[in-house]
Amino acid sequence: MRFHLPELIDNPYPYYKQWLEELPIWRDEETNHWVLTRNEDIRAILKNSSVYSSAAMAMTESPLPLISDDPPRHTQLRGLVDKAFTVRRLRVIEEVVDEIAKQQVAKIVPGEPVDIVSALTIPLPVAVIAMLMDIPRQRTEDFKRWSNALTGALAGADMAEREAEIMEMGAFFAALIPERRKNPGDDLISAVVNAELDDGRLNDQEIVGFCILLLIAGNETTTNLLGNFLNLMADRPEIYSELSVSTKMIEKGIDEALRYDSPVQYLMRTATADMELHGQKVAAGDVVQVVMGAANHDPRSYEDPDTYKLGRQRLSHHSFGFGIHFCIGAPLARLEAKVAMQALVGRFKTFNRAAGQDQRTPSHLLRGFNHLWLEFNE
């Protein structure tokens, strides 16, 4: 059996349903990774970093801090990033995020087809992370191009095809280090450049890796979350109508959208000891692939899991991971998605699918849209 089938990009959930029922663990013949899908297993693996190391998430040419680190270093690095995404800081920037969202939504012409990805779901989060990193918004197109190049490589695409963009991104962030070290500001890059850890400051290569991670965490999740949510509502217009009537339901709607069609489908961990899972012998050094997108549809944990329920009681899903590696961009993604939906329902009464070529993101790791054509009506 193979995990990276083309059919899974369009709709992985029928496959997940079969695996959840019949194959709690199986080995992918292409990568030789163990694949696990059940909610209880995923939760146990993600919370146990001593037995399941994050080393499997390291990229040979360009390992990223936090994603591929384990404690104790991960704990120090995480503390640095968490300071940048506190509830207080997000409240401070919410007004600016709201302004950016309304500017983008105002450009949408009622009654005409619009690729909502290029109109809203990409430019909003990219503009926000550029602001947080104190980088001119003129570079936002570069930000998205670089982010696409790296996430493609993380998803298993050929690194050589993306090497030029990744090197360009690294050079850009490296060039900012001396100035942010000399004249630090109240921005994310300055915070990383001047951070004091137990073993000293980060070196330039680590700083570049950290900046790249912040870039990805600050835009990819929001882009995919919003695209998936709007795609769902295009087929379920009553959801949008209910959000229009009661904007207080937007956050609940977002949370259920995260569970129903997760922006990140899986993570990888490396077993640090021999063990047995569901009768299979997993050896130390084996890579274990935990599929959060499947775990979020596990009927053992969720009633009627394949149905989107706006009023579903909030349950702990794994769309942002779990444990010490819970996604650093999660609070920002929730804020941006909420503000974007408020801007949309505040201007448009309805929307529907429009003529145009929709295109899913060509990745098994990330689930979202490169293009999604809709028509909004006042």
N, C-alpha and C positions, 0 to 999 in steps of 0.2 A: 504493500500500500504506500501511497505517496501523499504528503500533506500539501505540497505546493502545486496543486492542480489548478489550471486556469479557471475552471468552473467555480472555485472557491472565492475568486475575486468578485464575481458578480453576486453570488449568494452562497455563503458557507453554511448557512443554518440547517439545511436538510442533512448535510454531512455530519454536522455537530450532533444532531438529534440521534443519528445512527450510532455514533461513537459513544454518546452518553448512555445509550441503552445497552449496547453490545460490547463495546471495547473501552473499558476504563483506562487501559494503557496499551499502547502498541508502538512498534518501531517503524519509523519512516525509512523506507528502503533507499531514498535518495540522499538524505543527510545522516542517517544512522542515529538520529535523535529519538529519544523516547517521547511520546506525545500523550499528555494527560488532559482530560477535559472536565472531570467532575469537580463541583464546587468545593467539596470538603478537601479533596487532594490539593487543589490549587491554593487554597487558603493555608493549608499546613506547610506547603513548600515555600510560599512567599514570606511566611513569618519566621522561617528557620534558616537564617543566613549562615549559620555555622555548618549545617549539613548540606545546604544547597547554595553554593557560592555564586555570586554575580559575575564571576570571571567569564562565563559563557557569553556575556553581552559585550565583551571587549572586542574591538576591531583591530586586527593585526597592524594596519597602517596608522590608525587614528583612534586609540582608545579614549573614551570620554570619561571624565571624573564622575563620581556618584553612580552612574549607570553600571560601571564595571568594578566599583570598589566595594569592599566589605569592611565591617568595623575592625579596628577602631577609627581608621582614617575616614571612613564614610561618615561616621558620627560627627567629626569635626567639620567636614565639608558641608554636610547637610545643615548644620547649625548656621553656617554662613549664609546659605541660600534662603533658609527659612526666614531670616531677618528681612530679606528683600520682599517677601510675599506675605507679610503679616496682615491681619485683618485691618489694622489701623492704616497701614500704607495703602491698601486697596481702597479703603473708604476715601482716602485723600484723592486718589486718581479717578474715582468713579465718575466724577463730573466731566473730566476730560474725555474719558472713554465714551460717555454718553454723547458728547459733542461730536466726536469722530464718527460714531455710529449714525447719528442723525444726518451728518454731512453726506455719508455714503448712501443712506436710504433716500435722501432728497434727490439724488442723481437718477434714481430709478424712474423711468417714464411709465405712467399707468397705461395699461392696455397694450404694451409692447413687450415682445420677448426679451428677456434679460438673462445672461449667464450669471446667476447669483454668486457663483464662486469668485469670478473676477470683479463683480460689482460690490460684494460685501464680505464674504466669508474669508477671503484672503487679505484684502487691504485693511480691514479693521484690526485684526490681531498683529499684523506686521507693523502697522503704524504705532500701535501701543507698545510693542516690545522695543521698537526704535526709540520711542520717547523714554522708556525706562532705562535704556542703555545710553541715552544722550547721543544719538546718532541722527543726522539729518534725514527727514522723511524722503528726500530725493533718492536715498539708497534703498528704499523698500523693495524695489524690483530686484535688486541684487540680493537682498536678504532672502526673498522667496526662492530665487534661483539657487542660491547656495544651500538653503534648507532642503529643497527638493533633491539636490545632488547627494547630500549626506544621508537623508532618510532612505533614499533609494539604495545606497550602499548598505545601510543598516538592515534593510529588508532582504539582503542577499543578492542584489544586482551586482554586476561587474564593477568593481572599484575603478578599474582602469578607464572606463567610460566616463567617470565622474571626477577623475583625478584633477583636471585643470580647475574646475569650479571649487573643489574642496581646498586646493592649494591657494587659490585666490582668496577664499574666505579666511584661511589661516593667516595669510599675509596681511589682510585688512586688519584683523584684530591685533596681530603682533605689532603693527605700526602704531596702534593707539596706546600701547602699554607705557612707553616713556612719558608721554604727556599726562596720562591719568595718574602716574606715579608722582610726577612733579607737581601737578595742579589737580588734586583729587576733587571730585564733585559729589553731589548726592545722587549718584547713578549706579547701576548694577556693575558696570565694568570697573569703576573706581573702587567699589566695595571688594571685588575679587582681587584686583591688583594689590591692594593695600591690606588685605586680610592677614592677621597674625594667627598662625596655628601653633600647636604644641611643638612641631618640628620646624618652625620658621615659616617664612612666606612661601607662597607657591612660586615655582619657577615659570619662566615665560611660556614654555610648552604647556604646562598645566593651566595657566591662565587662558591661553588660546582655547584649549579644550573646554574649559569652563564656559567661556563666552559662547562657543558653538552650542554647548548644551543648553544654555539659557535661551539662545535664539530658537532652537527647535522646540523646547518646552513652552516658549512664549507664543508660538503661532500655530504649530501643526495640530495640536489638540483642539484648539478652538475652531480652526478651519474645518476639520473633519466632523466635529460634533455638530456644528451648525448645518453643514451640508447634509449629514445623515438625518437630522431632525426635520429639516425642510422637505427632504425627499419623502420622508414618512408622511408628513402632513399633506403633501400633494395628493396622496391617495386616501387620506383621512381628514378631509376639510373640517369636519366637526371639531377636531382638536384645536385647530387654529381659531375657530369661532369661539370656543370656550375660553381660550387664552385672551381673546379680544374683549370678552365680557368681564373676565376676572384675571387681571394681570398678576394677581397674587399667586395664581396657579402656574406661572411661567417657570419658577424654580423647580416645582414638582415635575412639570413637563420635561424639563431638561434632565432631571435626575433619572426619570424613566427612559428617556431617549438614550442616555449613557448606558443603561443596562441593556436596553433592547438592541442597540446597534453600536457597539463599542468602537470608539476611534482607534484604540490600540487593541489588536486581537490576541497577541500572545507575548510572552517574555521567555527568556531562556536562563536556565541555571545549570551549574555543574555540580554533580554529586561528589561530595568529599569523602564518602565512605561507601563500602558495599552495603546494599540493602535489598529488600524485597518489597515490591509494590504490586498488589493484585496478582500475586503468583509469579511475577516476572522478576528475574534477578538483575538489578541495576548495579553496575560496577562503579567503583570510585573513578572519576574522570569522565563518566558518561554525561552527555548533555541531556537535560530534561526540559522539554518544551511545554510550558503551562499555558493553556489556551483560555484566557479570561473570557473571550467572546462566547465560548461554549459554556463555561461555568456559569455565566450570567443567564443561561437558558436551561439550567439543570432543574428538572421538575422536582428533585428532592429538596430544593431550597426555595423555589418560586412556584406559586400556583399559576397554572396556565401560562407558562413562561414565554410561549411564542406569540402571545397577544400583548400589544401595547395597551397599558391601562393608565390613563392620566391620573386617576385617583388611587393608584396602588400605594399601599402603605410602604413607606420608605424602608428598604432593607439594605443591608450592606452588600453592595456589588463590588466587582473587582476591575471596573473599567479604568481606574487610575492606579491599578496595582494594589498592594497591601503591605503593611508592615513598614520597615525602615526605608523601602524604596517606593513608597507612595509618591506618585508623580508630583514634582515640585511645581509644575505649572497648573495643577488642578484648581486652586482658588482663583487664579487669573482667568482660566478658561471658563469657569462657571460665571464669573462676573461679566466677561465679554459676551458670552452667549445670552445671558439675561438681558443685558443692555441692548444687544442687537434685536432680540425678539420684542422688547418694549418699543423700540423704534419702528419696527415693521408693523406691529398691531396698532400703533399709534397713528399710522398714516394710511394703511391699506385695510379694507374690510375683508377681502378675500384674495386668494391666489390660486392658480392652477398650473398644470404642466403646459409648456409652450413648445413650439417647433424649434428643433435644435438637436444637436448630437450630444446627449449626455455621455459622460465618461467617468467611470470609476477610477480612483487612484490605482495604478497598476502595482499593487503591493498586497502581500498576504499579511504583513505585519501591521500596516496602517490601513484603516478602512474609512474612506471618504470619497470625495468627488474632485476631479480636475475640472469638470464642466457639469453644470446642472441648470437646465433651461426652464425658467418659470415665467409666468405672467401675473403681475399684481394689479389689483383693481381697487380704486378708491370708493 
